Amino acid sequence: IARLLYWLSSVTFFIMSGSISSTSGRQEPVPAIVQRCFMEETQEAVLYFQIMDLGRQLYVWVATGGAKWNNLHLAFPSKTDPVPPVATLVPSAAAADGQSLARRLAIKLKRPVLCSCNLPTGVPLLQAIAERRLVQELTAMASAGPQAAAPATAAAAG
């Protein structure tokens, strides 16, 4: 938890400062954080999503029934292992669903993924629908670039 809090505070500092000092002393621009919030209605439930592209890594939150944040998992793609390792940063009773979603997203996207999956257990169809929709949105965000994704974020948040 301490490392997560340190990481979040450093991200906040970089965003507020607008630049990062490199080892050579030059100021390098910080990539903008792109956020997209949306929902999808299924026959089983309404899925709520939040995606944040933090530059080098992604943060993904998915839930049913409103704002819940019960777990957090971090998956890193590895050059030496085809199955990315997953660290559970905030544990919960249904940790396996979040771990597997984080791992599959890291494999597909080839980027580190922070994932909070708050879906009911015993409904694998919901997790499959959530994963499919996340991959669609993340692919669209990557192909549109940060300039085109920013207006969609404002529209989704408003």
PyMOL commands that set and color helices and strands:
alter all, ss='L'
color gray80, all
select helices_A, chain A and resi 2-17+95-109+124-157
alter helices_A, ss='H'
color red, helices_A
select strands_A, chain A and resi 19-21+27-29+34-41+46-53+58-64+72-75+86-90+113-118
alter strands_A, ss='S'
color yellow, strands_A
deselect
rebuild
show_as cartoon
